[in-house]
Amino acid sequence: MNICEQINKVLDSLPEESLEAVLEYVRFIQEPEEVEPTEAEVQAINRGREEYAKGEYAAWRDIKTDAV
């Protein structure tokens, strides 16, 4: 069964209220809302870029855990 068939099967089993939420989500991922970062977020982004440029970062493979 391909992905479209799987999605259709699941959609057929959902109540009308849930379908409205699914439709809203699908519209969102088709055209995501543009969001401007706050001043605090811009500052955090800039600090992160500066730290990265200085080599002050940890690789994901070094800090990830298998615990979920």
C-alpha positions as CSV (number, residue, x, y, z in Angstrom):
1,M,0.0,0.0,0.0
2,N,1.5,3.4,-1.0
3,I,1.5,6.5,1.2
4,C,-1.6,8.0,-0.5
5,E,-3.6,4.8,0.1
6,Q,-2.5,4.7,3.7
7,I,-3.5,8.3,4.3
8,N,-6.9,7.8,2.6
9,K,-7.5,4.7,4.7
10,V,-6.8,6.6,7.9
11,L,-8.9,9.6,6.8
12,D,-11.9,7.4,6.1
13,S,-11.8,6.2,9.7
14,L,-11.7,9.7,11.3
15,P,-14.8,11.6,12.6
16,E,-15.8,14.9,10.9
17,E,-14.3,17.0,13.7
18,S,-10.9,15.5,13.2
19,L,-11.1,15.9,9.5
20,E,-11.4,19.6,10.0
21,A,-8.2,19.7,12.0
22,V,-6.4,17.5,9.4
23,L,-7.5,19.9,6.6
24,E,-6.2,22.9,8.6
25,Y,-2.9,21.2,9.1
26,V,-2.6,20.2,5.4
27,R,-3.3,23.8,4.4
28,F,-0.6,25.0,6.9
29,I,2.1,22.7,5.5
30,Q,1.2,23.7,2.0
31,E,1.7,27.4,2.8
32,P,3.4,27.8,6.1
33,E,2.8,31.1,8.0
34,E,5.7,33.5,7.9
35,V,6.8,34.4,11.4
36,E,9.2,37.1,12.3
37,P,11.6,36.3,15.1
38,T,11.4,38.4,18.3
39,E,14.4,40.6,19.2
40,A,15.4,38.0,21.9
41,E,15.3,35.2,19.2
42,V,17.4,37.3,16.8
43,Q,19.9,37.9,19.6
44,A,20.0,34.2,20.4
45,I,20.5,33.3,16.7
46,N,23.4,35.8,16.4
47,R,25.0,34.4,19.6
48,G,24.8,30.9,18.2
49,R,26.3,32.0,14.9
50,E,29.2,33.7,16.8
51,E,29.8,30.6,19.0
52,Y,29.7,28.3,15.9
53,A,32.2,30.5,14.1
54,K,34.5,30.3,17.1
55,G,34.2,26.5,17.2
56,E,32.2,26.6,20.4
57,Y,29.6,23.9,19.7
58,A,28.9,20.2,20.3
59,A,28.2,17.7,17.6
60,W,24.8,16.1,17.8
61,R,26.3,12.6,17.7
62,D,28.3,13.5,20.8
63,I,25.4,14.6,22.9
64,K,22.4,12.5,21.7
65,T,21.0,9.7,23.7
66,D,19.1,6.6,22.8
67,A,16.6,7.3,25.6
68,V,13.2,8.4,24.3
